């Protein structure tokens, strides 16, 4: 006699788990936890557990498990690692028992459920969970995330990093001399000239076929930044990144108006509300949101839509691990105004169960496996779990004052 309540999932499971099957249901679920699952749109799936992991290099991972055996992975802010890891666990009270595929609903609930919203830690917690939920959703339906976002808008993803390796022809450098980086309020003429000579030599060595951005890293004070911006112009930098701290958008906009070199920013800007002011004031013409800080895949897709209306591309920021790269690549595959991916040439073999499709000709192929398109090897990850790097402070060697780094 047939069970009239048989679901599509249980029917598919029965193909593997008939009377002669050698595996138990729990064993089967465990083995398919990171593979595409046979779950239909009307089948039930619920979140059962959230776990977080802090690595010795300060990367923070979040893992979300479900009663269907499907797991999702995401990454969060590497600064304040322990705070992010603990904050992710607090969200379990909300997510437990809910359908993980309602990603947009959960984004709103987690964001608006906090009285003090935004900022790096709160938004990083939301970002990692958002990535993990998209990972689960893609695995449930057997498609990569970019398919859920409307399908690919390009065939491959341009990356920058180590020039010459696998055809990579774009990079960035920080302005400095043989002895130190720029950090004084108004660096002298000798320092500025040495920075320019070093960049000129690099430009001549690499030739015009390599794009070279200059990363100020928000560590250069406005008077010095303005001098360097003008002094480096003859050598045609690809862009100037984070020319000042992002807390005063008006200062950034004022400086952007004084150069023809594109200004890029975004690694310390959070959510659509943070990027709105930058776009409206034309403080930058390249946006660099970080999928681990700015609100996850859900929010980067909205930021990209806002940016498109200003003819502004995205070059996602990425100083982290494989989930950060994979989520960024999924965004890059789906949006029309994608420019290039930072550190897209990293392989992360020490954390992945399966190698990434290799970079070729300076581009990475689209990730086509379900979800984020990668599989975390939990044994490899657990081997790297430990105390994060100590708090970082930098001082001026001349007078002992604290400086940005």
C-alpha positions in Angstrom: 0.0 0.0 0.0 1.4 3.4 -1.0 1.8 6.2 1.5 -0.2 9.1 0.2 1.9 11.6 2.3 5.1 10.5 0.5 7.2 13.7 -0.2 9.5 14.1 -3.2 12.5 14.0 -0.9 11.5 10.9 0.9 10.7 9.2 -2.4 14.1 10.0 -3.7 15.7 8.9 -0.5 13.8 5.6 -0.8 15.6 4.9 -4.0 18.8 4.7 -2.0 17.3 3.5 1.3 15.2 0.5 0.3 15.0 -2.8 2.3 18.4 -3.9 1.1 20.2 -0.6 1.7 23.4 -0.8 3.7 23.3 2.8 5.0 21.2 4.3 7.7 19.3 7.5 7.2 21.7 9.4 9.4 24.7 8.1 7.6 23.2 9.0 4.2 22.4 12.5 5.5 25.9 13.0 6.8 27.4 11.9 3.5 25.4 14.3 1.4 25.6 17.3 3.7 27.8 19.3 1.3 26.4 17.9 -2.0 23.4 19.0 -4.0 20.3 17.7 -2.3 17.0 16.4 -3.8 14.7 18.9 -2.2 11.8 20.4 -4.1 10.3 23.9 -3.6 7.5 22.5 -1.5 9.5 20.1 0.6 10.2 21.0 4.2 13.7 21.9 5.4 14.6 23.5 8.7 17.7 25.0 10.4 18.9 22.8 13.3 22.2 24.3 14.3 24.6 27.2 13.9 28.3 26.8 14.5 31.2 29.3 14.3 34.9 28.7 14.0 37.8 31.2 14.5 41.0 30.3 12.7 44.6 31.1 13.8 44.8 33.6 11.0 41.7 35.4 12.4 39.4 34.2 9.6 35.9 33.5 11.0 33.6 30.8 9.5 30.0 30.1 10.2 28.3 26.7 9.4 24.5 26.3 9.3 23.1 22.7 9.5 19.6 21.5 8.6 17.3 18.5 9.2 17.7 17.6 5.5 21.5 17.0 5.9 22.3 20.1 3.8 24.9 22.5 5.3 25.8 26.0 4.4 29.1 27.9 4.9 29.9 31.6 5.2 32.6 33.9 6.4 32.7 37.0 8.6 34.9 39.9 9.7 38.4 38.9 10.5 38.9 41.8 12.9 37.1 41.3 16.2 37.0 37.6 15.3 35.7 36.3 18.7 32.9 38.9 18.8 31.7 37.9 15.4 31.9 34.2 16.2 29.9 34.7 19.4 27.4 36.9 17.7 26.6 34.3 15.0 25.7 31.8 17.7 23.2 34.3 19.2 21.2 34.3 15.9 20.5 30.6 16.5 17.6 31.5 18.7 15.9 33.2 15.7 16.9 30.8 12.9 16.4 27.4 14.6 13.4 25.7 13.1 13.0 28.1 10.2 13.3 27.4 6.5 16.8 28.6 5.4 15.6 29.3 1.9 13.8 32.5 2.9 17.1 34.3 2.7 15.7 37.9 2.1 13.3 37.5 5.0 16.0 36.3 7.4 18.3 39.2 6.3 15.6 41.7 7.3 14.8 39.9 10.5 18.4 39.7 11.7 19.2 43.3 10.6 16.0 44.9 12.0 15.9 42.7 15.0 18.9 44.6 16.4 18.2 48.0 18.0 21.8 49.1 17.3 22.1 48.3 13.6 24.9 48.4 11.1 28.6 48.7 11.8 31.3 46.2 11.2 30.5 43.5 13.7 26.7 43.4 13.4 26.8 43.5 9.6 29.6 40.9 9.5 27.5 38.5 11.5 24.6 39.1 9.1 27.0 38.7 6.1 28.3 35.3 7.1 24.9 33.9 7.9 23.5 35.3 4.6 26.3 33.5 2.6 25.5 30.3 4.4 21.8 30.5 3.7 22.4 31.2 0.0 24.8 28.2 0.0 22.1 26.0 1.5 19.5 27.3 -1.0 21.7 26.6 -4.0 22.4 23.1 -2.8 18.7 22.4 -2.2 17.9 23.3 -5.8 21.1 21.9 -7.3 22.3 25.2 -8.8 25.1 27.8 -8.1 23.9 31.0 -6.4 24.4 33.1 -9.5 21.6 31.0 -11.2 19.3 32.0 -8.4 20.2 35.6 -8.9 19.1 35.6 -12.5 21.8 33.6 -14.3 25.3 34.6 -15.5 26.0 37.9 -17.1 29.5 36.9 -18.2 31.4 33.7 -19.1 34.4 34.3 -16.8 35.6 36.5 -13.9 38.6 38.8 -14.2 40.9 38.7 -11.2 43.9 40.6 -9.8 46.7 39.6 -7.6 50.1 38.1 -8.5 51.0 39.5 -11.9 52.2 37.0 -14.5 50.8 33.9 -12.7 48.2 32.2 -14.9 47.9 35.3 -17.1 46.9 37.8 -14.3 47.6 41.3 -15.6 46.3 43.5 -12.8 47.6 44.3 -9.3 47.8 47.0 -6.6 50.5 48.4 -4.4 50.7 50.7 -1.4 52.6 54.0 -1.7 55.8 54.0 0.4 59.6 54.2 0.3 62.3 51.6 1.0 61.9 52.2 4.7 58.2 52.9 5.4 54.7 53.6 4.2 53.2 57.1 4.1 51.4 58.0 7.3 52.5 61.5 8.4 50.0 64.3 8.1 52.0 66.1 5.4 54.9 64.0 4.1 57.9 66.0 2.8 59.1 66.5 -0.7 61.8 63.9 -0.5 59.4 61.2 0.6 56.8 62.1 -2.1 59.5 62.0 -4.8 60.8 58.6 -3.7 57.2 57.2 -3.7 56.8 58.5 -7.3 60.2 57.1 -8.4 59.3 53.7 -7.1 55.9 53.7 -8.8 57.5 55.0 -12.1 60.0 52.1 -12.0 57.3 49.6 -11.4 55.2 51.0 -14.3 58.2 50.9 -16.6 59.0 47.3 -15.6 55.5 46.0 -16.0 54.6 48.0 -19.2 51.3 49.4 -20.2 49.6 46.0 -20.5 49.4 45.6 -16.7 46.8 47.6 -14.6 48.3 48.9 -11.3 46.1 50.3 -8.6 47.4 52.3 -5.7 46.0 51.4 -2.3 46.1 54.2 0.2 44.3 51.9 2.7 42.8 54.8 4.5 46.1 55.2 6.3 47.3 58.4 4.6 46.2 61.7 6.0 44.4 64.1 3.5 47.2 66.6 3.0 49.7 63.8 2.1 47.0 61.9 0.1 46.3 65.0 -2.0 50.0 65.5 -2.8 50.4 61.8 -3.8 47.3 61.8 -5.9 48.6 64.7 -8.0 52.3 63.5 -8.1 51.4 59.9 -9.2 49.0 61.0 -12.0 51.7 61.1 -14.8 52.3 57.4 -14.3 48.6 56.5 -14.9 47.5 54.5 -11.9 44.5 52.3 -12.6 42.7 53.6 -9.5 43.4 55.1 -6.1 41.9 53.0 -3.4 40.5 54.3 0.0 42.4 57.6 -0.3 41.1 58.6 3.2 39.2 57.0 6.1 35.6 56.5 4.9 34.1 58.2 7.9 33.9 61.6 6.2 32.5 61.2 2.7 32.7 64.9 2.0 36.5 64.8 2.3 36.7 61.9 -0.1 34.4 63.6 -2.6 36.4 66.8 -2.5 39.6 65.0 -3.3 37.9 62.8 -6.0 36.9 66.0 -7.8 40.5 67.1 -8.1 41.8 64.1 -10.1 41.0 62.3 -13.3 42.2 59.0 -11.8 39.2 56.8 -10.6 38.7 56.6 -6.8 37.7 53.2 -5.4 36.4 52.6 -1.9 34.1 50.3 0.1 36.0 47.8 2.2 34.9 49.6 5.4 31.5 50.7 4.2 28.4 48.7 5.3 25.0 48.1 3.7 23.2 49.9 1.0 22.7 52.9 3.3 26.5 53.4 3.6 27.1 53.2 -0.1 24.2 55.6 -0.9 26.1 58.7 0.3 29.2 57.7 -1.6 27.3 57.3 -4.9 25.2 60.5 -4.4 28.3 62.6 -3.6 30.4 61.0 -6.3 33.1 60.3 -3.7 34.1 57.1 -5.7 33.5 55.7 -9.1 34.5 52.1 -8.3 32.8 50.4 -5.3 34.6 47.7 -3.3 32.1 46.2 -0.9 33.2 43.2 1.0 30.8 40.2 1.1 31.9 39.4 4.6 31.4 42.9 6.0 28.8 44.8 3.9 25.8 42.5 4.2 26.5 39.3 2.3 25.3 38.3 -1.1 21.8 39.7 -0.6 23.2 43.2 0.1 25.9 43.2 -2.5 23.3 42.5 -5.2 21.4 45.5 -4.1 24.5 47.7 -3.8 25.4 46.7 -7.4 21.9 47.7 -8.6 22.3 51.1 -6.9 25.8 51.5 -8.4 24.6 50.6 -11.9 22.3 53.6 -11.9 25.4 55.8 -11.4 27.4 53.9 -14.1 29.6 52.6 -11.3 31.2 49.1 -11.3 32.0 46.8 -8.4 35.4 45.3 -7.7 34.6 43.3 -4.5 37.1 43.5 -1.7 38.5 40.2 -0.4 41.3 39.7 2.1 39.8 36.5 3.5 39.2 32.8 2.7 37.4 30.5 0.2 33.8 31.4 1.2 34.6 35.1 0.8 36.0 34.4 -2.7 33.3 32.1 -3.8 30.5 34.4 -2.7 32.2 37.3 -4.4 32.6 35.3 -7.6 28.9 34.4 -7.5 28.0 38.1 -7.3 30.5 38.9 -10.1 28.9 36.3 -12.3 25.4 37.7 -11.7 25.7 41.5 -11.9 26.2 43.5 -15.1 28.5 46.1 -13.6 31.3 43.8 -12.4 34.8 45.1 -12.9 37.4 42.7 -11.3 37.8 40.4 -8.2 40.5 41.0 -5.6 42.6 38.0 -4.7 40.7 35.9 -7.1 44.0 34.0 -7.9 44.1 32.4 -4.4 43.5 28.6 -4.4 42.7 27.9 -0.7 43.8 24.3 -1.1 44.4 24.1 2.7 40.6 24.5 3.4 38.8 23.0 0.4 37.8 19.4 -0.3 38.0 20.0 -4.0 40.3 22.4 -5.9 38.9 25.5 -7.5 38.7 25.7 -11.3 42.1 27.2 -12.1 42.7 30.8 -13.2 43.6 31.1 -16.9 44.3 34.2 -18.9 43.8 36.3 -15.8 40.2 35.0 -15.4 38.6 32.4 -13.2 35.9 30.2 -14.7 32.4 30.5 -13.2 31.8 28.3 -10.2 29.1 25.9 -11.3 28.7 23.5 -8.4 25.6 24.1 -6.2 25.5 26.8 -3.6 28.6 28.9 -3.3 30.3 26.4 -5.6 32.9 25.1 -3.2 33.2 22.4 -0.5 34.9 23.1 2.8 36.9 20.2 4.2 36.0 20.3 7.9 39.1 18.2 8.9 41.4 20.8 7.2 39.4 23.7 8.8 39.5 22.2 12.3 43.2 21.8 12.0 43.5 25.6 11.7 41.1 26.5 14.5 42.8 28.4 17.3 43.5 31.8 18.9 43.2 34.7 16.4 46.1 37.0 15.8 46.7 39.6 18.5 45.4 43.2 18.3 47.4 45.3 15.9 48.8 48.7 16.6 51.3 50.8 14.7 53.4 53.8 15.9 55.4 56.6 14.3 59.0 55.8 14.9 59.9 59.5 15.2 57.7 60.5 18.0 55.9 57.4 19.2 52.4 58.5 18.3 49.7 56.0 17.1 49.2 56.0 13.3 46.9 54.2 10.9 48.2 51.0 9.2 
